[in-house]
Amino acid sequence: MSSETILDAQQRLERLVRQRPAVARIRDIPATALWEGGGRTCVLHPDGNMVYTDLPRELGGNGAQVSPGWLLRAALASCAVTRIAMLAAERGMQPERLEADVTSETDLHGLLGLCREDGQRVPPGPLAIHLRLRIRVPNVEDRAVRDLVEQAMGVSPVLGAMTEAVVVRLDIDSGAD
């Protein structure tokens, strides 16, 4: 998809939301994960796309697929790059390089439901996440590029989900009547 196509789509959507604000609140496409045994899952998209995950060998999986934690990092990296590209198109900028690396640090005590030796509870997710962006936009001042990135990150849905408190409702259907 070209920058012009992205810009055209954004402009159409922005006009629609300005004209009919109620259409802005949408229900996102569901992801359905099916356990395939061991540490392996198949995550289904309603259009038929599938993503397979597996636990690393250290956690009892085969390590044959990406882990769910890696997908979280991949979601942040791809969302960051996409959101920057969208805002760049809006501003008439053409990045010649745009890539993101996401790393994180996790304490396995949390995943295993164990307290540290000092008795402190450890969260099961990442303790720290590092998003490193590399961007080059010819003929644009460094300050303008930094402003582009900072503003794009301020409206990145995945980054927002990771940094804002999001209510997660858990419904359990155990099959018991």
C-alpha positions as CSV (number, residue, x, y, z in Angstrom):
1,M,0.0,0.0,0.0
2,S,1.5,3.3,-1.0
3,S,1.7,6.4,1.2
4,E,-1.0,8.1,-1.0
5,T,-3.4,5.1,-0.4
6,I,-2.7,5.3,3.3
7,L,-3.3,9.1,3.3
8,D,-6.5,8.8,1.2
9,A,-7.9,6.1,3.6
10,Q,-7.0,8.2,6.7
11,Q,-8.7,11.2,5.2
12,R,-11.9,9.4,4.4
13,L,-12.0,7.9,7.8
14,E,-11.3,11.2,9.5
15,R,-14.1,12.9,7.5
16,L,-16.5,10.1,8.5
17,V,-15.7,10.3,12.2
18,R,-16.0,14.1,12.2
19,Q,-19.4,13.9,10.5
20,R,-20.7,10.9,12.6
21,P,-18.7,10.7,15.8
22,A,-20.7,7.6,16.9
23,V,-19.0,5.5,14.2
24,A,-15.6,5.9,15.9
25,R,-16.4,3.4,18.7
26,I,-15.8,0.0,17.1
27,R,-15.6,-3.6,18.2
28,D,-12.2,-4.9,17.2
29,I,-11.8,-8.2,15.2
30,P,-11.5,-11.1,17.7
31,A,-8.5,-13.4,17.9
32,T,-9.4,-17.0,18.8
33,A,-6.7,-19.3,20.2
34,L,-7.1,-23.0,20.0
35,W,-4.9,-25.2,22.1
36,E,-3.2,-27.9,20.0
37,G,-1.5,-29.7,22.9
38,G,1.7,-29.1,24.8
39,G,2.6,-25.5,24.5
40,R,1.3,-25.0,21.0
41,T,-1.7,-22.9,19.9
42,C,-3.3,-21.8,16.7
43,V,-4.7,-18.3,16.7
44,L,-7.4,-17.8,14.1
45,H,-8.5,-14.6,12.4
46,P,-12.1,-14.6,11.0
47,D,-10.8,-14.1,7.5
48,G,-9.0,-17.5,7.7
49,N,-5.5,-16.3,8.6
50,M,-3.7,-18.3,11.3
51,V,-0.8,-17.7,13.5
52,Y,0.8,-20.5,15.4
53,T,2.6,-20.1,18.8
54,D,4.6,-22.5,20.9
55,L,6.3,-22.2,24.2
56,P,10.1,-22.1,24.3
57,R,11.8,-25.4,25.2
58,E,12.7,-24.0,28.6
59,L,9.0,-23.8,29.4
60,G,8.0,-27.2,28.1
61,G,7.2,-26.4,24.5
62,N,9.0,-27.4,21.3
63,G,10.1,-23.9,20.5
64,A,9.0,-24.6,16.9
65,Q,6.9,-21.4,16.6
66,V,7.0,-17.9,18.0
67,S,5.9,-17.5,21.6
68,P,2.9,-15.4,22.8
69,G,5.4,-12.9,24.4
70,W,7.2,-12.5,21.2
71,L,3.9,-11.7,19.5
72,L,3.3,-9.0,22.0
73,R,6.7,-7.4,21.1
74,A,6.0,-7.9,17.4
75,A,2.6,-6.2,17.8
76,L,4.3,-3.2,19.4
77,A,7.1,-3.0,16.8
78,S,4.7,-3.3,13.8
79,C,2.2,-0.9,15.3
80,A,4.9,1.7,15.9
81,V,6.2,1.5,12.4
82,T,2.7,1.5,10.9
83,R,1.5,4.5,13.0
84,I,4.7,6.5,12.1
85,A,4.1,5.7,8.4
86,M,0.5,6.9,8.7
87,L,1.5,10.2,10.3
88,A,4.4,10.6,7.9
89,A,2.0,10.3,4.9
90,E,-0.3,12.8,6.5
91,R,2.6,15.3,6.8
92,G,3.9,14.6,3.3
93,M,7.1,12.9,4.6
94,Q,8.6,9.9,2.8
95,P,10.8,7.8,5.2
96,E,13.5,5.9,3.3
97,R,14.1,3.8,6.4
98,L,11.7,3.0,9.2
99,E,12.2,0.0,11.5
100,A,11.6,-0.9,15.1
101,D,13.1,-3.4,17.5
102,V,11.3,-4.3,20.7
103,T,13.0,-6.1,23.6
104,S,11.8,-6.8,27.1
105,E,12.9,-8.1,30.4
106,T,10.9,-10.6,32.3
107,D,11.3,-12.2,35.7
108,L,10.2,-15.9,35.4
109,H,9.1,-15.9,39.1
110,G,5.9,-14.1,37.9
111,L,5.2,-16.6,35.1
112,L,5.6,-19.5,37.5
113,G,3.5,-17.8,40.3
114,L,6.5,-17.7,42.6
115,C,7.5,-14.9,45.0
116,R,11.1,-13.8,45.0
117,E,13.4,-14.8,47.8
118,D,12.6,-11.6,49.6
119,G,8.8,-12.6,49.5
120,Q,7.9,-10.0,46.9
121,R,5.3,-10.8,44.3
122,V,6.5,-10.5,40.7
123,P,4.2,-9.5,37.8
124,P,3.9,-12.3,35.2
125,G,4.5,-9.9,32.2
126,P,7.4,-7.9,31.2
127,L,9.1,-5.7,33.8
128,A,10.5,-3.4,31.2
129,I,10.1,-2.9,27.5
130,H,12.5,-1.1,25.2
131,L,11.3,0.2,21.8
132,R,14.1,1.3,19.6
133,L,13.2,3.1,16.3
134,R,15.5,3.8,13.4
135,I,14.1,6.3,10.9
136,R,15.6,8.3,8.1
137,V,13.5,10.9,6.3
138,P,15.5,12.7,3.6
139,N,15.4,16.5,3.6
140,V,13.6,16.7,6.9
141,E,15.2,18.2,10.1
142,D,15.9,15.9,13.0
143,R,13.6,17.8,15.3
144,A,10.7,17.4,12.8
145,V,11.4,13.6,12.6
146,R,11.5,13.3,16.4
147,D,8.3,15.2,16.6
148,L,6.7,12.9,14.1
149,V,7.8,9.8,16.1
150,E,6.7,11.2,19.4
151,Q,3.3,12.2,18.1
152,A,2.8,8.9,16.4
153,M,3.6,7.0,19.6
154,G,1.1,9.1,21.4
155,V,-1.7,7.6,19.2
156,S,-0.3,4.1,18.8
157,P,-3.1,1.7,19.8
158,V,-0.7,-1.1,20.9
159,L,1.6,1.2,22.9
160,G,-1.6,2.8,24.4
161,A,-2.8,-0.7,25.5
162,M,0.5,-1.4,27.1
163,T,0.8,1.9,29.0
164,E,-2.8,2.8,29.9
165,A,-5.0,0.8,32.3
166,V,-7.3,-1.4,30.2
167,V,-10.1,-3.3,31.7
168,V,-9.9,-7.0,30.8
169,R,-13.2,-8.8,31.5
170,L,-12.8,-12.6,32.0
171,D,-15.7,-14.9,31.2
172,I,-15.2,-18.6,31.7
173,D,-17.4,-21.3,30.1
174,S,-16.3,-24.5,31.7
175,G,-18.8,-26.6,29.8
176,A,-20.4,-27.6,33.1
177,D,-24.2,-27.2,33.4
